[in-house]
Amino acid sequence: MAIHITSECINCGACEPECPNNAIYEGGAEWAMADGTTLKGQVTLLDGSTADADQKFPAISDDIYYIVPNKCTECEGFHEEPQCAAVCPVDCCVPDPEHVETKEQLLEKKAKLHI
């Protein structure tokens, strides 16, 4: 399951540089699948739709940092635990029940993000 940031976020930004997938963005910032990855061309998103890797999407949150589920691998294949949760001073980086994925699915996503 992907990680998400709850409304308890204090906007400290500690999580953003820790993400190996560049899946964390400051509130209000647009995001793209290509940001911090090796993706190019058409990519398939979690909902089954396709988009260009460089296509900009609107911010998921305007007020607090947020995690893009399409890019979050819970740090599988990189670290023992999600690094955003490990460094968060208010414990607001928690599992996202709306985006449940197996370890195998997360590792497959990692492989696609970092060819």
C-alpha positions in Angstrom: 0.0 0.0 0.0 1.2 3.5 -0.7 2.0 5.9 2.0 0.0 9.2 2.4 0.5 12.3 4.4 -2.3 13.2 6.9 -3.6 16.6 7.7 -1.4 16.7 10.8 1.5 17.6 8.5 3.4 20.6 9.7 5.0 21.3 6.3 8.6 20.8 7.6 9.7 19.2 4.4 11.8 16.5 6.1 10.2 13.8 4.0 10.7 15.2 0.5 14.4 14.6 0.1 14.2 11.1 1.6 12.0 9.7 -1.1 13.9 7.6 -3.6 11.1 7.9 -6.2 10.6 11.6 -5.9 6.9 10.8 -5.0 6.6 13.6 -2.4 5.7 17.1 -3.4 5.1 20.4 -1.6 1.5 21.4 -1.3 0.4 23.2 -4.5 3.2 21.8 -6.7 2.3 20.0 -9.9 3.8 16.5 -10.4 4.8 14.3 -13.3 5.8 10.6 -13.5 9.1 11.6 -15.0 10.2 13.7 -12.1 13.1 12.0 -10.4 12.7 8.7 -12.4 13.9 7.3 -15.7 10.4 7.1 -17.2 9.9 8.4 -20.8 7.0 8.2 -23.2 3.7 6.7 -22.4 3.2 5.3 -18.9 0.3 3.4 -17.4 -1.1 4.9 -14.1 -2.6 2.9 -11.2 -6.2 3.6 -12.5 -5.3 1.9 -15.9 -5.2 5.2 -17.8 -2.1 6.2 -19.8 -0.2 9.5 -19.8 3.0 10.9 -21.1 5.7 10.6 -18.4 6.4 14.4 -18.7 2.7 15.3 -18.4 2.1 17.7 -15.5 -0.8 16.8 -13.1 -2.4 19.1 -10.6 -1.4 19.0 -7.0 -3.1 16.4 -4.9 -3.0 18.8 -2.0 -2.7 22.6 -1.9 -2.0 23.0 1.8 0.4 20.2 2.9 3.1 18.0 1.4 1.6 15.0 -0.5 2.7 11.6 -1.9 1.8 10.6 -5.4 0.5 7.0 -5.1 1.5 6.2 -8.7 5.2 6.8 -7.7 5.2 5.5 -4.1 6.8 2.1 -3.5 7.0 2.4 0.3 10.7 2.4 -0.3 10.6 -1.4 -1.2 13.9 -2.3 -2.8 15.6 0.7 -1.4 15.2 0.6 2.4 13.8 -1.5 5.2 11.0 1.0 5.9 9.4 4.0 4.2 11.9 6.8 4.8 9.2 9.5 4.9 7.6 7.9 7.9 11.1 7.3 9.5 11.9 11.0 9.4 8.5 12.6 10.0 8.5 14.4 13.3 4.8 14.2 13.8 4.1 10.7 12.4 1.8 11.8 9.6 3.2 9.6 6.9 1.0 6.5 7.2 -0.2 3.6 5.0 -2.9 4.7 2.6 -5.8 2.2 2.7 -7.1 3.5 -0.6 -3.9 2.2 -2.4 -3.2 -1.3 -1.2 -0.3 -3.1 -3.1 1.6 -6.2 -2.4 5.4 -6.3 -1.9 5.7 -7.8 -5.4 3.6 -5.0 -7.0 5.7 -2.4 -5.2 8.9 -3.9 -6.4 7.5 -4.1 -10.0 6.6 -0.4 -9.7 10.1 0.4 -8.5 11.6 -1.5 -11.5 9.4 0.5 -13.9 10.3 3.8 -12.3 14.1 3.2 -12.4 15.0 1.3 -15.5 
